[in-house]
Amino acid sequence: FRGASLRAALALARARGLALEVKGHGYVVAQRPRAGVAAATGGQVELTLAADPAGEVKAAAARRARPASRRAGWRARTGRRRRR
């Protein structure tokens, strides 16, 4: 469902015999169970929607990447230069 509008997600769920629990509005940015995991007919899928999917997806990816990059010893550059 990720990236789909609420209307498209409802149509897909109806066709597959799934019940939806919806949080938010706009476009699907997250789902549980995850994409690719088989859901039983009549099962429930939780969808999280956001009005600005591109911004929400980028923010979520950045939140997941920060801890891994810190563990690897990498530092993010902010683009600001230090004065000498």
Biopython code that builds the backbone (N, CA, C, O; Angstrom):
import numpy as np
from Bio.PDB.StructureBuilder import StructureBuilder

atoms = [
    (1, "PHE", "N", (0.807, -1.206, 0.000)),
    (1, "PHE", "CA", (0.000, 0.000, 0.000)),
    (1, "PHE", "C", (0.849, 1.267, 0.000)),
    (1, "PHE", "O", (0.345, 2.343, -0.321)),
    (2, "ARG", "N", (2.118, 1.158, 0.352)),
    (2, "ARG", "CA", (2.959, 2.338, 0.519)),
    (2, "ARG", "C", (2.945, 3.214, -0.729)),
    (2, "ARG", "O", (3.136, 2.736, -1.847)),
    (3, "GLY", "N", (2.715, 4.508, -0.513)),
    (3, "GLY", "CA", (2.662, 5.468, -1.604)),
    (3, "GLY", "C", (1.275, 5.649, -2.186)),
    (3, "GLY", "O", (1.044, 6.590, -2.946)),
    (4, "ALA", "N", (0.350, 4.772, -1.847)),
    (4, "ALA", "CA", (-1.006, 4.844, -2.389)),
    (4, "ALA", "C", (-1.840, 5.873, -1.635)),
    (4, "ALA", "O", (-1.593, 6.143, -0.460)),
    (5, "SER", "N", (-2.819, 6.440, -2.313)),
    (5, "SER", "CA", (-3.761, 7.329, -1.645)),
    (5, "SER", "C", (-4.694, 6.478, -0.788)),
    (5, "SER", "O", (-4.748, 5.259, -0.950)),
    (6, "LEU", "N", (-5.417, 7.107, 0.110)),
    (6, "LEU", "CA", (-6.366, 6.375, 0.952)),
    (6, "LEU", "C", (-7.402, 5.671, 0.088)),
    (6, "LEU", "O", (-7.754, 4.520, 0.345)),
    (7, "ARG", "N", (-7.886, 6.359, -0.928)),
    (7, "ARG", "CA", (-8.901, 5.781, -1.818)),
    (7, "ARG", "C", (-8.366, 4.516, -2.513)),
    (7, "ARG", "O", (-9.065, 3.506, -2.587)),
    (8, "ALA", "N", (-7.137, 4.575, -3.015)),
    (8, "ALA", "CA", (-6.538, 3.419, -3.688)),
    (8, "ALA", "C", (-6.290, 2.281, -2.695)),
    (8, "ALA", "O", (-6.505, 1.113, -3.021)),
    (9, "ALA", "N", (-5.837, 2.620, -1.484)),
    (9, "ALA", "CA", (-5.592, 1.599, -0.461)),
    (9, "ALA", "C", (-6.889, 0.899, -0.070)),
    (9, "ALA", "O", (-6.906, -0.319, 0.112)),
    (10, "LEU", "N", (-7.973, 1.658, 0.061)),
    (10, "LEU", "CA", (-9.273, 1.057, 0.394)),
    (10, "LEU", "C", (-9.734, 0.100, -0.705)),
    (10, "LEU", "O", (-10.254, -0.979, -0.418)),
    (11, "ALA", "N", (-9.541, 0.497, -1.957)),
    (11, "ALA", "CA", (-9.938, -0.360, -3.072)),
    (11, "ALA", "C", (-9.122, -1.651, -3.094)),
    (11, "ALA", "O", (-9.678, -2.730, -3.302)),
    (12, "LEU", "N", (-7.810, -1.550, -2.881)),
    (12, "LEU", "CA", (-6.950, -2.737, -2.853)),
    (12, "LEU", "C", (-7.329, -3.660, -1.699)),
    (12, "LEU", "O", (-7.400, -4.878, -1.863)),
    (13, "ALA", "N", (-7.569, -3.068, -0.536)),
    (13, "ALA", "CA", (-7.929, -3.868, 0.639)),
    (13, "ALA", "C", (-9.249, -4.593, 0.415)),
    (13, "ALA", "O", (-9.385, -5.763, 0.772)),
    (14, "ARG", "N", (-10.207, -3.913, -0.166)),
    (14, "ARG", "CA", (-11.512, -4.527, -0.436)),
    (14, "ARG", "C", (-11.344, -5.702, -1.407)),
    (14, "ARG", "O", (-11.946, -6.759, -1.219)),
    (15, "ALA", "N", (-10.525, -5.511, -2.439)),
    (15, "ALA", "CA", (-10.311, -6.566, -3.430)),
    (15, "ALA", "C", (-9.609, -7.779, -2.817)),
    (15, "ALA", "O", (-9.834, -8.909, -3.251)),
    (16, "ARG", "N", (-8.760, -7.551, -1.809)),
    (16, "ARG", "CA", (-8.023, -8.650, -1.183)),
    (16, "ARG", "C", (-8.688, -9.185, 0.075)),
    (16, "ARG", "O", (-8.175, -10.108, 0.707)),
    (17, "GLY", "N", (-9.838, -8.604, 0.445)),
    (17, "GLY", "CA", (-10.567, -9.078, 1.614)),
    (17, "GLY", "C", (-9.897, -8.731, 2.935)),
    (17, "GLY", "O", (-9.955, -9.508, 3.889)),
    (18, "LEU", "N", (-9.253, -7.553, 2.993)),
    (18, "LEU", "CA", (-8.556, -7.130, 4.207)),
    (18, "LEU", "C", (-9.297, -5.986, 4.883)),
    (18, "LEU", "O", (-9.937, -5.168, 4.221)),
    (19, "ALA", "N", (-9.204, -5.936, 6.204)),
    (19, "ALA", "CA", (-9.751, -4.819, 6.969)),
    (19, "ALA", "C", (-8.622, -3.825, 7.214)),
    (19, "ALA", "O", (-7.480, -4.225, 7.446)),
    (20, "LEU", "N", (-8.935, -2.535, 7.163)),
    (20, "LEU", "CA", (-7.919, -1.506, 7.360)),
    (20, "LEU", "C", (-8.174, -0.719, 8.636)),
    (20, "LEU", "O", (-9.315, -0.418, 8.990)),
    (21, "GLU", "N", (-7.081, -0.395, 9.317)),
    (21, "GLU", "CA", (-7.113, 0.584, 10.405)),
    (21, "GLU", "C", (-6.256, 1.738, 9.905)),
    (21, "GLU", "O", (-5.073, 1.558, 9.616)),
    (22, "VAL", "N", (-6.845, 2.914, 9.802)),
    (22, "VAL", "CA", (-6.176, 4.048, 9.169)),
    (22, "VAL", "C", (-5.870, 5.133, 10.196)),
    (22, "VAL", "O", (-6.725, 5.504, 11.001)),
    (23, "LYS", "N", (-4.633, 5.636, 10.154)),
    (23, "LYS", "CA", (-4.212, 6.759, 11.001)),
    (23, "LYS", "C", (-3.685, 7.857, 10.096)),
    (23, "LYS", "O", (-2.793, 7.610, 9.284)),
    (24, "GLY", "N", (-4.214, 9.053, 10.220)),
    (24, "GLY", "CA", (-3.752, 10.181, 9.427)),
    (24, "GLY", "C", (-4.575, 10.379, 8.167)),
    (24, "GLY", "O", (-5.649, 9.799, 8.005)),
    (25, "HIS", "N", (-4.047, 11.210, 7.277)),
    (25, "HIS", "CA", (-4.714, 11.481, 6.004)),
    (25, "HIS", "C", (-3.652, 11.724, 4.935)),
    (25, "HIS", "O", (-2.508, 12.059, 5.241)),
    (26, "GLY", "N", (-4.046, 11.551, 3.695)),
    (26, "GLY", "CA", (-3.117, 11.770, 2.587)),
    (26, "GLY", "C", (-2.713, 10.476, 1.921)),
    (26, "GLY", "O", (-3.557, 9.764, 1.376)),
    (27, "TYR", "N", (-1.423, 10.163, 1.958)),
    (27, "TYR", "CA", (-0.875, 8.996, 1.278)),
    (27, "TYR", "C", (-0.216, 8.053, 2.281)),
    (27, "TYR", "O", (0.274, 8.489, 3.322)),
    (28, "VAL", "N", (-0.207, 6.772, 1.966)),
    (28, "VAL", "CA", (0.345, 5.766, 2.873)),
    (28, "VAL", "C", (1.864, 5.907, 2.940)),
    (28, "VAL", "O", (2.549, 5.863, 1.919)),
    (29, "VAL", "N", (2.385, 6.078, 4.176)),
    (29, "VAL", "CA", (3.825, 6.179, 4.378)),
    (29, "VAL", "C", (4.357, 4.990, 5.176)),
    (29, "VAL", "O", (5.566, 4.756, 5.198)),
    (30, "ALA", "N", (3.474, 4.236, 5.832)),
    (30, "ALA", "CA", (3.902, 3.063, 6.595)),
    (30, "ALA", "C", (2.726, 2.109, 6.724)),
    (30, "ALA", "O", (1.568, 2.524, 6.668)),
    (31, "GLN", "N", (3.029, 0.832, 6.898)),
    (31, "GLN", "CA", (1.976, -0.159, 7.090)),
    (31, "GLN", "C", (2.468, -1.268, 7.997)),
    (31, "GLN", "O", (3.665, -1.540, 8.086)),
    (32, "ARG", "N", (1.526, -1.900, 8.666)),
    (32, "ARG", "CA", (1.817, -3.053, 9.520)),
    (32, "ARG", "C", (0.742, -4.074, 9.269)),
    (32, "ARG", "O", (-0.427, -3.717, 9.417)),
    (33, "PRO", "N", (1.011, -5.294, 8.909)),
    (33, "PRO", "CA", (2.338, -5.860, 8.715)),
    (33, "PRO", "C", (3.047, -5.213, 7.529)),
    (33, "PRO", "O", (2.419, -4.597, 6.667)),
    (34, "ARG", "N", (4.362, -5.367, 7.507)),
    (34, "ARG", "CA", (5.178, -4.765, 6.452)),
    (34, "ARG", "C", (4.793, -5.282, 5.074)),
    (34, "ARG", "O", (4.177, -6.339, 4.936)),
    (35, "ALA", "N", (5.165, -4.527, 4.080)),
    (35, "ALA", "CA", (4.936, -4.934, 2.693)),
    (35, "ALA", "C", (5.668, -6.236, 2.422)),
    (35, "ALA", "O", (6.803, -6.419, 2.863)),
    (36, "GLY", "N", (5.029, -7.132, 1.704)),
    (36, "GLY", "CA", (5.637, -8.415, 1.369)),
    (36, "GLY", "C", (5.297, -9.527, 2.334)),
    (36, "GLY", "O", (5.512, -10.699, 2.023)),
    (37, "VAL", "N", (4.764, -9.185, 3.515)),
    (37, "VAL", "CA", (4.360, -10.192, 4.489)),
    (37, "VAL", "C", (2.931, -10.598, 4.165)),
    (37, "VAL", "O", (2.052, -9.752, 4.005)),
    (38, "ALA", "N", (2.711, -11.900, 4.073)),
    (38, "ALA", "CA", (1.377, -12.395, 3.716)),
    (38, "ALA", "C", (0.377, -12.077, 4.819)),
    (38, "ALA", "O", (0.649, -12.314, 5.996)),
    (39, "ALA", "N", (-0.766, -11.546, 4.443)),
    (39, "ALA", "CA", (-1.848, -11.269, 5.384)),
    (39, "ALA", "C", (-3.000, -12.208, 5.046)),
    (39, "ALA", "O", (-3.353, -12.382, 3.880)),
    (40, "ALA", "N", (-3.575, -12.805, 6.070)),
    (40, "ALA", "CA", (-4.685, -13.731, 5.861)),
    (40, "ALA", "C", (-5.917, -12.976, 5.375)),
    (40, "ALA", "O", (-6.128, -11.818, 5.736)),
    (41, "THR", "N", (-6.723, -13.636, 4.560)),
    (41, "THR", "CA", (-7.973, -13.028, 4.119)),
    (41, "THR", "C", (-8.803, -12.706, 5.345)),
    (41, "THR", "O", (-8.961, -13.544, 6.233)),
    (42, "GLY", "N", (-9.330, -11.497, 5.394)),
    (42, "GLY", "CA", (-10.081, -11.050, 6.557)),
    (42, "GLY", "C", (-9.183, -10.469, 7.637)),
    (42, "GLY", "O", (-9.674, -9.984, 8.656)),
    (43, "GLY", "N", (-7.874, -10.513, 7.426)),
    (43, "GLY", "CA", (-6.918, -9.960, 8.390)),
    (43, "GLY", "C", (-6.953, -8.445, 8.391)),
    (43, "GLY", "O", (-7.547, -7.822, 7.511)),
    (44, "GLN", "N", (-6.310, -7.860, 9.391)),
    (44, "GLN", "CA", (-6.298, -6.407, 9.513)),
    (44, "GLN", "C", (-4.919, -5.852, 9.187)),
    (44, "GLN", "O", (-3.893, -6.424, 9.556)),
    (45, "VAL", "N", (-4.922, -4.731, 8.490)),
    (45, "VAL", "CA", (-3.691, -4.029, 8.138)),
    (45, "VAL", "C", (-3.798, -2.608, 8.683)),
    (45, "VAL", "O", (-4.813, -1.936, 8.497)),
    (46, "GLU", "N", (-2.745, -2.159, 9.356)),
    (46, "GLU", "CA", (-2.705, -0.809, 9.906)),
    (46, "GLU", "C", (-1.924, 0.086, 8.949)),
    (46, "GLU", "O", (-0.775, -0.207, 8.616)),
    (47, "LEU", "N", (-2.541, 1.163, 8.513)),
    (47, "LEU", "CA", (-1.899, 2.098, 7.594)),
    (47, "LEU", "C", (-1.684, 3.438, 8.277)),
    (47, "LEU", "O", (-2.566, 3.930, 8.981)),
    (48, "THR", "N", (-0.510, 4.031, 8.069)),
    (48, "THR", "CA", (-0.227, 5.375, 8.543)),
    (48, "THR", "C", (-0.104, 6.255, 7.318)),
    (48, "THR", "O", (0.677, 5.968, 6.410)),
    (49, "LEU", "N", (-0.878, 7.330, 7.295)),
    (49, "LEU", "CA", (-0.899, 8.230, 6.152)),
    (49, "LEU", "C", (-0.328, 9.590, 6.532)),
    (49, "LEU", "O", (-0.359, 9.983, 7.698)),
    (50, "ALA", "N", (0.194, 10.308, 5.534)),
    (50, "ALA", "CA", (0.703, 11.663, 5.737)),
    (50, "ALA", "C", (0.347, 12.513, 4.530)),
    (50, "ALA", "O", (0.285, 12.022, 3.403)),
    (51, "ALA", "N", (0.116, 13.790, 4.781)),
    (51, "ALA", "CA", (-0.253, 14.707, 3.702)),
    (51, "ALA", "C", (0.906, 14.939, 2.744)),
    (51, "ALA", "O", (0.688, 15.138, 1.549)),
    (52, "ASP", "N", (2.138, 14.917, 3.251)),
    (52, "ASP", "CA", (3.338, 15.141, 2.438)),
    (52, "ASP", "C", (4.175, 13.864, 2.469)),
    (52, "ASP", "O", (5.133, 13.775, 3.237)),
    (53, "PRO", "N", (3.824, 12.872, 1.640)),
    (53, "PRO", "CA", (4.520, 11.591, 1.736)),
    (53, "PRO", "C", (6.015, 11.676, 1.477)),
    (53, "PRO", "O", (6.791, 10.978, 2.130)),
    (54, "ALA", "N", (6.430, 12.503, 0.551)),
    (54, "ALA", "CA", (7.866, 12.577, 0.249)),
    (54, "ALA", "C", (8.632, 13.093, 1.459)),
    (54, "ALA", "O", (9.681, 12.548, 1.805)),
    (55, "GLY", "N", (8.129, 14.119, 2.096)),
    (55, "GLY", "CA", (8.788, 14.668, 3.271)),
    (55, "GLY", "C", (8.793, 13.690, 4.426)),
    (55, "GLY", "O", (9.799, 13.566, 5.124)),
    (56, "GLU", "N", (7.687, 12.992, 4.644)),
    (56, "GLU", "CA", (7.596, 12.029, 5.748)),
    (56, "GLU", "C", (8.505, 10.832, 5.507)),
    (56, "GLU", "O", (9.160, 10.355, 6.433)),
    (57, "VAL", "N", (8.551, 10.350, 4.289)),
    (57, "VAL", "CA", (9.399, 9.199, 3.971)),
    (57, "VAL", "C", (10.867, 9.574, 4.138)),
    (57, "VAL", "O", (11.643, 8.789, 4.684)),
    (58, "LYS", "N", (11.258, 10.749, 3.683)),
    (58, "LYS", "CA", (12.644, 11.191, 3.833)),
    (58, "LYS", "C", (13.012, 11.345, 5.309)),
    (58, "LYS", "O", (14.101, 10.948, 5.724)),
    (59, "ALA", "N", (12.109, 11.917, 6.095)),
    (59, "ALA", "CA", (12.371, 12.105, 7.519)),
    (59, "ALA", "C", (12.508, 10.765, 8.229)),
    (59, "ALA", "O", (13.387, 10.601, 9.075)),
    (60, "ALA", "N", (11.652, 9.809, 7.896)),
    (60, "ALA", "CA", (11.720, 8.482, 8.515)),
    (60, "ALA", "C", (13.022, 7.780, 8.138)),
    (60, "ALA", "O", (13.644, 7.128, 8.977)),
    (61, "ALA", "N", (13.431, 7.911, 6.887)),
    (61, "ALA", "CA", (14.681, 7.282, 6.449)),
    (61, "ALA", "C", (15.874, 7.900, 7.183)),
    (61, "ALA", "O", (16.804, 7.192, 7.568)),
    (62, "ALA", "N", (15.843, 9.204, 7.372)),
    (62, "ALA", "CA", (16.931, 9.874, 8.081)),
    (62, "ALA", "C", (16.985, 9.422, 9.541)),
    (62, "ALA", "O", (18.067, 9.214, 10.089)),
    (63, "ARG", "N", (15.807, 9.271, 10.174)),
    (63, "ARG", "CA", (15.782, 8.814, 11.568)),
    (63, "ARG", "C", (16.363, 7.416, 11.702)),
    (63, "ARG", "O", (17.062, 7.132, 12.676)),
    (64, "ARG", "N", (16.090, 6.540, 10.746)),
    (64, "ARG", "CA", (16.621, 5.171, 10.793)),
    (64, "ARG", "C", (18.116, 5.144, 10.487)),
    (64, "ARG", "O", (18.838, 4.309, 11.033)),
    (65, "ALA", "N", (18.590, 6.037, 9.631)),
    (65, "ALA", "CA", (19.988, 6.024, 9.201)),
    (65, "ALA", "C", (20.935, 6.614, 10.245)),
    (65, "ALA", "O", (22.087, 6.190, 10.337)),
    (66, "ARG", "N", (20.470, 7.580, 11.028)),
    (66, "ARG", "CA", (21.348, 8.242, 11.995)),
    (66, "ARG", "C", (22.044, 7.283, 12.953)),
    (66, "ARG", "O", (23.271, 7.322, 13.053)),
    (67, "PRO", "N", (21.307, 6.415, 13.669)),
    (67, "PRO", "CA", (21.997, 5.520, 14.620)),
    (67, "PRO", "C", (23.018, 4.608, 13.946)),
    (67, "PRO", "O", (24.095, 4.378, 14.496)),
    (68, "ALA", "N", (22.696, 4.090, 12.773)),
    (68, "ALA", "CA", (23.614, 3.190, 12.074)),
    (68, "ALA", "C", (24.879, 3.937, 11.652)),
    (68, "ALA", "O", (25.982, 3.401, 11.755)),
    (69, "SER", "N", (24.720, 5.159, 11.183)),
    (69, "SER", "CA", (25.898, 5.912, 10.748)),
    (69, "SER", "C", (26.761, 6.312, 11.947)),
    (69, "SER", "O", (27.987, 6.357, 11.841)),
    (70, "ARG", "N", (26.134, 6.599, 13.074)),
    (70, "ARG", "CA", (26.918, 6.918, 14.282)),
    (70, "ARG", "C", (27.699, 5.701, 14.764)),
    (70, "ARG", "O", (28.860, 5.819, 15.156)),
    (71, "ARG", "N", (27.060, 4.529, 14.736)),
    (71, "ARG", "CA", (27.762, 3.299, 15.143)),
    (71, "ARG", "C", (28.958, 3.038, 14.239)),
    (71, "ARG", "O", (29.975, 2.508, 14.686)),
    (72, "ALA", "N", (28.838, 3.407, 12.975)),
    (72, "ALA", "CA", (29.928, 3.198, 12.016)),
    (72, "ALA", "C", (31.014, 4.261, 12.160)),
    (72, "ALA", "O", (32.065, 4.169, 11.525)),
    (73, "GLY", "N", (30.761, 5.274, 12.998)),
    (73, "GLY", "CA", (31.756, 6.309, 13.213)),
    (73, "GLY", "C", (31.693, 7.458, 12.223)),
    (73, "GLY", "O", (32.621, 8.264, 12.155)),
    (74, "TRP", "N", (30.617, 7.549, 11.456)),
    (74, "TRP", "CA", (30.480, 8.632, 10.486)),
    (74, "TRP", "C", (29.856, 9.841, 11.150)),
    (74, "TRP", "O", (29.078, 9.718, 12.096)),
    (75, "ARG", "N", (30.208, 11.014, 10.642)),
    (75, "ARG", "CA", (29.613, 12.253, 11.120)),
    (75, "ARG", "C", (28.928, 12.946, 9.961)),
    (75, "ARG", "O", (29.426, 12.955, 8.835)),
    (76, "ALA", "N", (27.786, 13.521, 10.254)),
    (76, "ALA", "CA", (27.057, 14.259, 9.220)),
    (76, "ALA", "C", (27.595, 15.677, 9.136)),
    (76, "ALA", "O", (27.876, 16.302, 10.159)),
    (77, "ARG", "N", (27.735, 16.174, 7.941)),
    (77, "ARG", "CA", (28.144, 17.553, 7.756)),
    (77, "ARG", "C", (26.895, 18.395, 7.572)),
    (77, "ARG", "O", (25.973, 18.014, 6.851)),
    (78, "THR", "N", (26.879, 19.523, 8.219)),
    (78, "THR", "CA", (25.698, 20.374, 8.160)),
    (78, "THR", "C", (25.747, 21.382, 7.024)),
    (78, "THR", "O", (24.743, 22.026, 6.718)),
    (79, "GLY", "N", (26.882, 21.519, 6.412)),
    (79, "GLY", "CA", (27.006, 22.509, 5.341)),
    (79, "GLY", "C", (27.527, 23.845, 5.835)),
    (79, "GLY", "O", (27.854, 24.728, 5.043)),
    (80, "ARG", "N", (27.603, 23.988, 7.167)),
    (80, "ARG", "CA", (28.138, 25.229, 7.722)),
    (80, "ARG", "C", (29.661, 25.103, 7.832)),
    (80, "ARG", "O", (30.190, 24.045, 8.172)),
    (81, "ARG", "N", (30.332, 26.185, 7.543)),
    (81, "ARG", "CA", (31.788, 26.186, 7.638)),
    (81, "ARG", "C", (32.212, 26.888, 8.917)),
    (81, "ARG", "O", (31.589, 27.854, 9.357)),
    (82, "ARG", "N", (33.270, 26.386, 9.492)),
    (82, "ARG", "CA", (33.818, 27.036, 10.678)),
    (82, "ARG", "C", (34.666, 28.228, 10.270)),
    (82, "ARG", "O", (35.372, 28.204, 9.262)),
    (83, "ARG", "N", (34.575, 29.256, 11.071)),
    (83, "ARG", "CA", (35.429, 30.430, 10.814)),
    (83, "ARG", "C", (36.833, 30.156, 11.320)),
    (83, "ARG", "O", (37.024, 29.531, 12.364)),
    (84, "ARG", "N", (37.788, 30.623, 10.583)),
    (84, "ARG", "CA", (39.186, 30.427, 10.979)),
    (84, "ARG", "C", (39.773, 31.684, 11.522)),
    (84, "ARG", "O", (40.942, 31.704, 11.905)),
]
sb = StructureBuilder()
sb.init_structure("model")
sb.init_model(0)
sb.init_chain("A")
sb.init_seg("    ")
for serial, (resi, resn, name, xyz) in enumerate(atoms, 1):
    if name == "N":
        sb.init_residue(resn, " ", resi, " ")
    sb.init_atom(name, np.array(xyz, "f"), 0.0, 1.0, " ", f" {name:<3s}", serial, name[0])
structure = sb.get_structure()
